[in-house]
């Protein structure tokens, strides 16, 4: 299959799904639209693009002098502004909530357009995996909400694409990564793509990046502090992921039976973290991942670095709504190449990683389907709840394994980079 066709099949499937859902909603079939979205694992509001509406409503109220970090009466759901103050600079533009549909559509089309320029799959099975990823719950969730993580995804993709080119293009790429960081903070981890630079230039890029970021934050420090203080750190939910999900979720289940104290989630979180660290080191050493990374082309390697850093960073930084998993689309092309081209022992692990990523991207749809099956089988409420808890626990364990694997891959990619190889010269235990 030609590279062009290999690109078009997954992206075309996502576009076709988007058009079909839009036709249901705009064609006067809202009930069928909501039912279809539910089977895809997404809870839809009465109108699409509610996260775009949240940003535009904050801009609208901020223009009127309202303290949107405290209250936002312009938002249909009454949500205060929880994002960077940079978004509020939009009050200088002639835009308000009446543009929700237009802005949300532009965001979604930008994302869908980006799917067409992802690296092409090389085998039919790879095309199947990429297609499943492109029409997954995570993607539909992001598109239905038109969440600003789509903006981060597009900026990250542009940054990675540009840093593969000449010096001038690389500077523009780092600027895109810097701007993405201003919008959501967590894209700060994108700075890791500069690891491809020689050590002296890496230090220069890092220093300029952080200094410029610090100056912008200092200029509006009070609002940045309020934004950070308003970010929830411990939440659990089926449509969320993060390192706190499993320990605090188990603690909540045990608390219902009077079997826990405040120390249980902390203890369980510590156990999970130690397990992840040990698994990362073991996978890195036993699979000889530094050697396996040599089969990756430059573009897939940088996308894998960026995607792994974004997913791992988000996982440990706090609780994330499921749509942030769209960054798996950066990871999957490289994983599929490693599945095909890595050594025999590593190949099966990368195959399992590809399967696990796609399962996680579809996890809410799978959960919804199993819940509907339990209703058909007329299971008792207790058994239904037990089934959901069991499925949730399995999903969380899969998340921890995937995160450990991506951390090991990220470590290997850093060590085979120019700056990584230079740093390893000073490591006394290097092989």
C-alpha positions as CSV (number, residue, x, y, z in Angstrom):
1,X,0.0,0.0,0.0
2,X,1.4,3.4,-1.0
3,X,2.4,5.9,1.8
4,X,-0.3,8.3,0.7
5,X,-3.0,5.7,0.9
6,X,-1.6,4.4,4.3
7,X,-2.0,8.0,5.6
8,X,-5.5,8.5,4.1
9,X,-7.2,5.4,5.5
10,X,-6.9,6.2,9.2
11,X,-7.4,10.0,8.8
12,X,-10.2,9.4,6.3
13,X,-12.0,7.1,8.7
14,X,-11.8,9.9,11.4
15,X,-13.1,12.5,8.9
16,X,-15.9,10.1,7.8
17,X,-17.0,9.5,11.4
18,X,-16.9,13.3,12.1
19,X,-19.1,14.0,9.1
20,X,-21.5,11.2,10.0
21,X,-21.9,12.6,13.6
22,X,-22.3,16.1,12.3
23,X,-24.9,15.0,9.8
24,X,-26.9,13.3,12.6
25,X,-26.8,16.4,14.8
26,X,-27.4,19.0,12.1
27,X,-29.9,16.8,10.3
28,X,-32.4,16.8,13.1
29,X,-31.6,13.5,14.8
30,X,-30.1,14.7,18.2
31,X,-31.3,11.6,20.0
32,X,-29.5,9.3,17.6
33,X,-26.5,11.5,17.8
34,X,-26.3,11.3,21.6
35,X,-26.9,7.5,21.5
36,X,-24.1,7.0,18.9
37,X,-21.7,9.2,20.9
38,X,-22.6,7.3,24.1
39,X,-21.6,4.0,22.4
40,X,-18.4,5.6,21.4
41,X,-17.8,6.2,25.1
42,X,-18.5,9.9,25.3
43,X,-21.1,11.7,27.4
44,X,-22.4,14.5,25.0
45,X,-23.9,17.7,26.2
46,X,-26.9,19.3,24.6
47,X,-24.6,21.2,22.2
48,X,-21.2,20.3,21.0
49,X,-18.0,22.2,21.6
50,X,-18.7,23.1,25.2
51,X,-15.0,23.4,26.0
52,X,-14.5,26.0,23.3
53,X,-17.5,27.7,24.7
54,X,-15.8,27.7,28.1
55,X,-12.8,29.6,26.8
56,X,-14.9,32.0,24.7
57,X,-17.2,32.7,27.6
58,X,-14.2,33.5,29.9
59,X,-12.9,35.9,27.2
60,X,-16.4,37.5,27.0
61,X,-16.8,38.0,30.7
62,X,-13.2,39.1,31.2
63,X,-13.8,41.9,28.6
64,X,-16.7,43.0,30.8
65,X,-14.5,43.2,33.8
66,X,-15.6,40.0,35.5
67,X,-13.1,38.0,37.6
68,X,-13.4,34.8,35.6
69,X,-11.1,32.9,37.9
70,X,-13.7,33.3,40.7
71,X,-17.0,33.1,38.7
72,X,-18.0,33.0,35.0
73,X,-21.6,33.9,34.4
74,X,-21.1,33.9,30.7
75,X,-20.5,30.1,30.6
76,X,-23.6,28.0,30.1
77,X,-22.4,25.6,32.7
78,X,-21.2,28.3,35.1
79,X,-17.6,27.1,35.0
80,X,-14.9,29.5,36.2
81,X,-11.8,29.9,34.1
82,X,-9.2,27.2,34.9
83,X,-6.7,27.8,32.1
84,X,-3.7,30.0,31.5
85,X,-4.2,33.8,31.6
86,X,-2.9,33.8,28.0
87,X,-6.3,32.7,26.8
88,X,-7.8,35.9,28.2
89,X,-5.7,38.0,25.9
90,X,-8.3,37.1,23.3
91,X,-10.5,39.8,24.8
92,X,-8.7,42.1,22.3
93,X,-10.3,40.2,19.5
94,X,-13.9,40.8,18.2
95,X,-14.9,37.3,19.5
96,X,-17.4,36.0,22.0
97,X,-19.6,32.9,22.6
98,X,-21.6,33.4,19.4
99,X,-18.5,32.2,17.6
100,X,-18.4,28.9,19.5
101,X,-19.5,26.8,16.5
102,X,-17.1,28.4,14.1
103,X,-14.1,28.3,16.4
104,X,-14.8,24.7,17.5
105,X,-15.1,23.6,13.9
106,X,-11.8,25.3,13.0
107,X,-10.1,23.5,15.9
108,X,-11.6,20.1,14.9
109,X,-10.7,20.5,11.3
110,X,-7.1,21.5,12.2
111,X,-6.8,18.3,14.2
112,X,-8.3,16.2,11.4
113,X,-6.0,17.8,8.9
114,X,-3.0,16.9,11.1
115,X,-4.0,13.2,11.0
116,X,-3.3,13.2,7.3
117,X,0.3,14.2,7.8
118,X,1.1,11.7,10.6
119,X,3.8,9.2,9.5
120,X,2.2,6.5,7.2
121,X,1.7,2.9,8.4
122,X,3.8,0.3,6.8
123,X,1.7,-2.9,7.1
124,X,-2.0,-3.6,6.8
125,X,-2.1,-4.5,10.5
126,X,-0.5,-1.1,11.3
127,X,-3.2,0.6,9.2
128,X,-5.8,-1.2,11.3
129,X,-4.2,0.0,14.5
130,X,-3.9,3.6,13.4
131,X,-7.5,3.6,12.1
132,X,-8.8,2.3,15.4
133,X,-6.7,5.0,17.2
134,X,-8.0,7.8,15.0
135,X,-11.7,6.9,15.6
136,X,-11.3,6.0,19.3
137,X,-13.1,7.3,22.3
138,X,-10.2,9.7,23.1
139,X,-10.3,11.3,19.7
140,X,-14.2,11.5,19.6
141,X,-14.1,13.0,23.1
142,X,-11.6,15.7,22.1
143,X,-13.6,16.6,18.9
144,X,-17.0,16.6,20.6
145,X,-15.7,19.0,23.3
146,X,-13.4,20.9,20.9
147,X,-11.1,21.0,23.9
148,X,-8.1,23.3,23.8
149,X,-5.9,20.2,24.1
150,X,-6.5,20.0,20.4
151,X,-4.6,23.3,20.1
152,X,-1.7,21.8,22.1
153,X,-1.8,18.7,19.9
154,X,-1.5,20.8,16.7
155,X,1.2,23.0,18.2
156,X,3.2,20.0,19.4
157,X,2.9,18.3,16.0
158,X,4.1,21.5,14.3
159,X,7.0,21.8,16.8
160,X,8.2,18.2,16.2
161,X,7.9,18.6,12.4
162,X,10.0,21.8,12.4
163,X,12.7,20.7,14.7
164,X,13.7,18.0,12.3
165,X,14.8,20.6,9.8
166,X,17.5,23.3,9.6
167,X,18.5,25.7,12.4
168,X,16.0,28.4,11.5
169,X,13.1,25.9,11.4
170,X,14.2,24.4,14.7
171,X,14.0,27.8,16.4
172,X,10.4,28.2,15.1
173,X,9.6,24.7,16.3
174,X,10.9,25.5,19.8
175,X,8.7,28.7,19.7
176,X,5.7,26.6,19.0
177,X,6.5,24.3,22.0
178,X,7.0,27.4,24.1
179,X,3.6,28.8,23.1
180,X,1.9,25.5,23.8
181,X,3.5,25.6,27.3
182,X,2.0,29.1,27.9
183,X,-1.4,27.8,27.0
184,X,-1.5,24.7,29.2
185,X,1.8,24.4,31.1
186,X,2.1,20.6,30.8
187,X,3.6,20.9,27.3
188,X,6.8,22.1,29.0
189,X,7.9,18.5,28.6
190,X,8.1,19.2,24.9
191,X,11.4,20.8,25.6
192,X,12.8,17.3,25.6
193,X,12.8,17.3,21.8
194,X,15.8,19.6,22.0
195,X,17.8,16.6,23.3
196,X,18.7,16.0,19.6
197,X,20.9,19.2,19.8
198,X,24.6,19.1,20.8
199,X,25.1,19.8,24.5
200,X,26.0,23.5,24.3
201,X,23.1,24.3,22.0
202,X,20.8,22.2,24.2
203,X,21.7,24.4,27.2
204,X,21.2,27.6,25.2
205,X,17.8,26.5,24.0
206,X,16.7,25.4,27.5
207,X,17.9,28.6,29.1
208,X,16.1,30.8,26.6
209,X,13.0,28.7,26.7
210,X,12.7,28.8,30.5
211,X,13.8,32.5,30.8
212,X,11.1,33.6,28.2
213,X,8.5,31.5,30.0
214,X,9.5,32.9,33.4
215,X,9.2,36.5,32.1
216,X,5.7,36.0,30.8
217,X,4.5,34.3,34.0
218,X,6.2,37.0,36.1
219,X,4.3,39.7,34.2
220,X,1.0,38.3,35.4
221,X,2.1,36.3,38.4
222,X,-1.1,36.7,40.4
223,X,-3.4,35.2,37.8
224,X,-0.9,32.4,37.1
225,X,-0.9,31.5,40.8
226,X,-4.7,31.5,40.9
227,X,-4.8,29.3,37.8
228,X,-2.4,26.8,39.4
229,X,-4.2,26.9,42.7
230,X,-7.5,26.1,41.0
231,X,-6.3,23.0,39.2
232,X,-7.7,19.9,40.9
233,X,-5.0,17.4,41.8
234,X,-6.9,14.4,43.1
235,X,-10.0,13.2,41.2
236,X,-11.1,9.8,40.1
237,X,-13.4,8.9,37.3
238,X,-13.9,6.4,34.4
239,X,-13.2,9.2,31.9
240,X,-10.0,10.3,33.6
241,X,-6.4,9.0,33.9
242,X,-3.5,9.7,36.1
243,X,-1.2,8.3,38.8
244,X,-3.7,9.2,41.5
245,X,-6.6,7.3,39.9
246,X,-5.7,3.8,41.1
247,X,-4.6,4.5,44.7
248,X,-7.3,7.0,45.5
249,X,-9.9,5.0,43.6
250,X,-9.1,1.8,45.6
251,X,-9.1,3.9,48.8
252,X,-12.6,5.1,47.9
253,X,-13.9,1.6,47.3
254,X,-12.4,0.4,50.6
255,X,-13.8,3.4,52.4
256,X,-17.4,2.3,51.5
257,X,-16.8,-0.8,53.5
258,X,-15.0,1.0,56.4
259,X,-11.7,-0.7,55.6
260,X,-9.4,2.3,55.0
261,X,-7.8,5.4,56.5
262,X,-6.2,8.4,54.9
263,X,-2.8,6.6,54.7
264,X,-4.0,3.8,52.4
265,X,-4.0,5.9,49.1
266,X,-0.6,7.3,50.0
267,X,0.8,3.9,50.7
268,X,-0.7,2.4,47.6
269,X,0.5,5.3,45.5
270,X,4.0,4.8,46.8
271,X,3.8,1.1,45.9
272,X,2.6,1.8,42.4
273,X,5.4,4.4,41.9
274,X,8.1,2.0,43.1
275,X,6.6,-0.8,40.9
276,X,6.6,1.6,37.9
277,X,10.3,2.6,38.5
278,X,11.5,-1.0,38.8
279,X,9.5,-2.1,35.8
280,X,10.9,0.8,33.7
281,X,14.5,-0.1,34.6
282,X,13.9,-3.8,34.0
283,X,12.3,-3.2,30.6
284,X,15.1,-0.8,29.6
285,X,17.8,-3.3,30.5
286,X,16.3,-6.6,29.5
287,X,15.0,-5.4,26.1
288,X,18.2,-3.5,25.4
289,X,16.0,-0.6,24.3
290,X,18.9,1.7,23.3
291,X,19.7,-0.8,20.5
292,X,16.1,-1.2,19.5
293,X,15.7,2.6,19.0
294,X,18.2,2.5,16.1
295,X,15.5,1.1,13.8
296,X,13.4,4.2,14.1
297,X,13.4,6.9,11.4
298,X,14.1,10.4,12.6
299,X,10.5,11.7,12.4
300,X,9.0,8.7,14.2
301,X,11.7,9.0,16.8
302,X,11.0,12.6,17.6
303,X,7.2,12.0,17.6
304,X,7.8,9.1,20.0
305,X,9.9,11.3,22.3
306,X,7.3,14.0,22.3
307,X,4.3,11.7,22.7
308,X,5.9,9.6,25.4
309,X,6.9,12.8,27.3
310,X,3.5,14.3,27.1
311,X,1.7,11.1,28.2
312,X,4.1,10.2,31.0
313,X,4.3,13.8,32.1
314,X,0.5,14.2,32.2
315,X,0.1,10.9,34.0
316,X,2.3,12.0,37.0
317,X,1.4,15.7,37.0
318,X,-2.2,15.2,38.0
319,X,-5.6,14.0,36.9
320,X,-6.3,14.2,33.2
321,X,-9.6,14.0,31.3
322,X,-9.4,11.1,28.8
323,X,-9.3,13.3,25.7
324,X,-5.7,14.3,26.6
325,X,-4.8,10.8,25.5
326,X,-4.9,12.0,21.9
327,X,-1.1,12.4,22.3
328,X,-1.0,8.6,21.9
329,X,-1.3,9.4,18.2
330,X,2.3,10.6,18.4
331,X,3.4,7.4,20.1
332,X,1.7,4.8,18.0
333,X,3.6,5.2,14.6
334,X,7.0,4.6,16.3
335,X,5.6,1.7,18.4
336,X,4.3,0.0,15.3
337,X,7.7,0.3,13.6
338,X,9.4,-1.2,16.7
339,X,6.8,-4.0,16.7
340,X,8.0,-4.9,13.2
341,X,11.7,-4.1,13.4
342,X,12.9,-4.7,16.9
343,X,14.6,-7.8,18.2
344,X,12.7,-11.0,18.7
345,X,12.1,-10.6,22.5
346,X,11.3,-6.9,22.2
347,X,9.0,-7.3,19.3
348,X,6.3,-9.1,21.3
349,X,6.5,-6.4,24.0
350,X,6.0,-3.6,21.5
351,X,3.1,-5.6,20.0
352,X,1.6,-5.8,23.4
353,X,2.2,-2.1,23.9
354,X,0.4,-1.2,20.6
355,X,-2.6,-3.4,21.7
356,X,-2.6,-1.8,25.1
357,X,-2.6,1.7,23.7
358,X,-5.5,1.1,21.4
359,X,-7.5,-0.6,24.2
360,X,-6.9,2.4,26.5
361,X,-8.0,4.8,23.7
362,X,-11.2,2.8,23.4
363,X,-11.6,2.0,27.1
364,X,-14.7,4.1,27.8
365,X,-16.5,2.7,24.8
366,X,-15.7,-0.9,25.9
367,X,-16.9,-0.1,29.4
368,X,-20.2,1.3,28.1
369,X,-20.7,-1.7,25.9
370,X,-20.2,-4.1,28.8
371,X,-22.5,-2.1,31.0
372,X,-25.2,-2.4,28.4
373,X,-24.6,-6.1,28.1
374,X,-25.0,-6.4,31.9
375,X,-28.4,-4.6,31.6
376,X,-29.4,-7.1,28.9
377,X,-28.4,-10.0,31.1
378,X,-30.4,-8.4,33.9
379,X,-27.5,-8.5,36.4
380,X,-28.2,-7.2,39.9
381,X,-27.0,-3.7,40.8
382,X,-24.3,-5.2,43.0
383,X,-23.0,-7.4,40.3
384,X,-23.0,-4.5,37.8
385,X,-21.1,-2.3,40.2
386,X,-18.6,-5.1,40.9
387,X,-18.1,-5.7,37.1
388,X,-17.5,-1.9,36.6
389,X,-15.0,-1.8,39.5
390,X,-13.2,-4.9,38.1
391,X,-12.9,-3.4,34.6
392,X,-11.8,-0.1,36.0
393,X,-9.0,-1.8,38.1
394,X,-7.8,-3.7,35.0
395,X,-7.7,-0.5,33.0
396,X,-5.7,1.2,35.7
397,X,-3.2,-1.6,35.8
398,X,-2.8,-1.4,32.1
399,X,-2.2,2.3,32.4
400,X,0.6,1.8,34.8
401,X,2.2,-0.9,32.6
402,X,2.0,1.4,29.5
403,X,3.4,4.4,31.4
404,X,6.3,2.2,32.6
405,X,7.0,1.0,29.1
406,X,6.8,4.6,27.6
407,X,9.2,5.8,30.4
408,X,11.7,3.1,29.4
409,X,11.4,4.0,25.8
410,X,11.8,7.7,26.6
411,X,14.9,6.9,28.6
412,X,16.4,4.9,25.7
413,X,15.6,7.7,23.2
414,X,17.3,10.3,25.4
415,X,20.4,8.1,25.8
416,X,20.8,7.5,22.0
417,X,20.5,11.3,21.3
418,X,23.6,13.4,20.7
419,X,23.4,15.1,24.1
420,X,22.5,11.8,25.7
421,X,25.5,10.0,24.3
422,X,27.7,13.0,25.4
423,X,26.3,12.7,29.0
424,X,26.8,9.0,29.1
425,X,30.6,9.4,28.7
426,X,30.6,10.6,32.3
427,X,28.5,7.7,33.6
428,X,30.9,5.3,35.3
429,X,28.6,2.2,34.9
430,X,28.0,2.7,31.1
431,X,28.1,-0.5,29.1
